[in-house]
């Protein structure tokens, strides 16, 4: 009797690198282009969003911002909650402009600001604002990512390794 035996096709052996340098260079260029585009997307987002939210602190168009202020913060700052929101709005506008002008600094300023917002929300009528705190935690991670990308992209762009614009 004959037996039927299934054999797996031979596996390709792992190599330490591509067989030619063109594939590695193309892959590195793709990763570099994607990182550069992600940097610009995050930079634009973290410029526009803080400026818009900062302006809204003066007018309360989207929400009544003093409602989000933890009681313990309201008790240690001078003035009313709305007075403090004016200061918050000004800081957010400046942080957004800082991201636009100096993303290697501004991204970390925005991340620190978002960390403070998360702490405020976690201590304000728990657990009422946990969902917003989680969203702002995600935004903080995005700002940290922008900061890390800025530390690599800005010097590369200045040296001429990257174009001035990603498009």
C-alpha positions as CSV (number, residue, x, y, z in Angstrom):
1,X,0.0,0.0,0.0
2,X,1.1,3.4,-0.7
3,X,0.9,6.0,1.9
4,X,0.1,9.6,1.3
5,X,2.3,12.0,3.1
6,X,1.8,15.7,3.2
7,X,4.9,17.7,3.3
8,X,5.0,21.4,4.1
9,X,6.8,23.5,1.5
10,X,10.3,24.4,2.5
11,X,10.6,27.4,4.7
12,X,12.5,30.4,3.6
13,X,15.5,30.8,5.8
14,X,15.6,34.0,7.9
15,X,18.2,36.4,6.8
16,X,19.7,39.1,8.9
17,X,18.8,41.7,6.3
18,X,17.4,42.1,2.8
19,X,19.2,40.7,-0.1
20,X,19.7,44.2,-1.6
21,X,20.0,47.6,0.1
22,X,17.1,49.0,-2.0
23,X,14.4,47.2,0.0
24,X,15.7,48.4,3.3
25,X,16.1,51.9,2.1
26,X,12.6,52.0,0.7
27,X,11.1,50.6,4.0
28,X,13.0,53.2,6.0
29,X,11.8,56.0,3.7
30,X,8.2,54.8,4.1
31,X,8.6,54.7,7.9
32,X,10.2,58.1,7.9
33,X,7.5,59.6,5.7
34,X,4.8,58.1,7.9
35,X,6.4,59.5,11.0
36,X,6.8,62.9,9.4
37,X,3.2,63.0,8.4
38,X,2.1,61.9,11.9
39,X,4.2,64.7,13.3
40,X,2.5,67.3,11.2
41,X,-1.0,65.9,11.9
42,X,-0.4,65.9,15.7
43,X,1.3,69.3,15.5
44,X,-1.7,70.9,13.7
45,X,-4.2,69.2,16.0
46,X,-2.3,70.2,19.2
47,X,-2.1,73.7,17.9
48,X,-5.7,74.2,16.9
49,X,-7.4,72.3,19.8
50,X,-5.8,74.2,22.7
51,X,-6.4,77.5,21.0
52,X,-10.1,76.8,20.4
53,X,-10.7,75.4,23.9
54,X,-8.8,78.3,25.3
55,X,-11.0,80.8,23.5
56,X,-14.1,78.9,24.6
57,X,-13.1,79.4,28.3
58,X,-13.8,83.1,27.8
59,X,-17.3,82.6,26.3
60,X,-18.5,79.2,27.5
61,X,-20.0,78.3,24.1
62,X,-19.6,74.6,24.3
63,X,-20.0,74.0,28.0
64,X,-20.0,75.9,31.3
65,X,-16.3,75.3,32.1
66,X,-16.4,76.2,35.9
67,X,-18.6,73.1,36.4
68,X,-15.5,71.0,35.6
69,X,-13.3,72.6,38.2
70,X,-12.7,70.5,41.3
71,X,-13.9,72.0,44.5
72,X,-10.4,71.8,46.2
73,X,-8.9,73.8,43.3
74,X,-11.7,76.4,43.4
75,X,-11.0,76.9,47.1
76,X,-7.3,77.5,46.7
77,X,-7.4,79.9,43.8
78,X,-8.4,83.5,44.2
79,X,-11.6,84.7,42.6
80,X,-14.4,82.7,41.2
81,X,-14.3,79.6,39.1
82,X,-15.0,81.7,36.0
83,X,-12.1,84.0,36.8
84,X,-9.9,80.9,37.0
85,X,-11.2,79.7,33.7
86,X,-10.0,83.0,32.1
87,X,-6.5,82.2,33.3
88,X,-6.9,78.6,32.1
89,X,-8.0,79.9,28.7
90,X,-5.1,82.2,28.3
91,X,-2.7,79.4,29.2
92,X,-4.3,77.0,26.7
93,X,-4.0,79.6,23.9
94,X,-0.3,80.2,24.7
95,X,0.3,76.4,24.9
96,X,-1.3,76.0,21.4
97,X,0.8,78.8,20.0
98,X,3.9,77.2,21.6
99,X,3.2,73.9,19.8
100,X,3.0,75.8,16.5
101,X,6.2,77.7,17.1
102,X,8.3,75.3,19.1
103,X,6.8,71.8,19.1
104,X,9.7,70.2,21.0
105,X,8.8,72.4,24.0
106,X,5.1,73.0,23.4
107,X,4.1,69.3,23.1
108,X,5.5,68.6,26.6
109,X,3.8,71.7,28.0
110,X,0.5,70.5,26.6
111,X,1.1,67.0,27.9
112,X,1.7,68.4,31.4
113,X,-1.3,70.6,31.2
114,X,-3.5,67.6,30.2
115,X,-2.1,65.6,33.1
116,X,-3.2,68.4,35.4
117,X,-6.7,68.4,33.8
118,X,-6.9,64.6,34.3
119,X,-6.0,65.0,38.0
120,X,-8.6,67.8,38.3
121,X,-11.3,65.6,36.7
122,X,-10.5,62.5,38.7
123,X,-10.9,64.5,41.9
124,X,-14.1,66.4,40.9
125,X,-17.3,64.5,41.9
126,X,-15.9,61.0,41.3
127,X,-16.8,59.1,39.1
128,X,-18.9,61.7,37.2
129,X,-16.0,62.8,35.0
130,X,-14.0,59.6,34.6
131,X,-14.9,59.3,30.9
132,X,-13.6,62.8,30.2
133,X,-10.5,62.1,32.3
134,X,-9.8,59.0,30.2
135,X,-10.2,61.0,27.0
136,X,-7.8,63.6,28.2
137,X,-5.4,60.9,29.2
138,X,-5.4,59.7,25.6
139,X,-4.8,63.2,24.4
140,X,-1.9,63.4,26.9
141,X,-0.4,60.3,25.3
142,X,-0.9,61.9,21.9
143,X,0.9,65.1,23.1
144,X,3.8,63.0,24.4
145,X,4.0,61.2,21.1
146,X,4.1,64.6,19.3
147,X,6.9,65.6,21.7
148,X,8.9,62.5,20.9
149,X,8.4,62.9,17.2
150,X,9.4,66.6,17.4
151,X,12.6,65.6,19.1
152,X,13.5,63.6,16.0
153,X,11.8,65.4,13.2
154,X,12.8,69.0,13.9
155,X,16.6,68.4,13.8
156,X,16.2,66.1,10.8
157,X,14.3,68.8,8.9
158,X,16.8,71.4,9.8
159,X,19.7,69.3,8.6
160,X,17.9,68.8,5.2
161,X,17.2,65.1,5.7
162,X,13.4,65.9,5.6
163,X,11.5,68.3,3.4
164,X,10.0,71.4,4.9
165,X,6.5,70.0,4.4
166,X,5.2,66.4,4.3
167,X,3.0,66.9,1.3
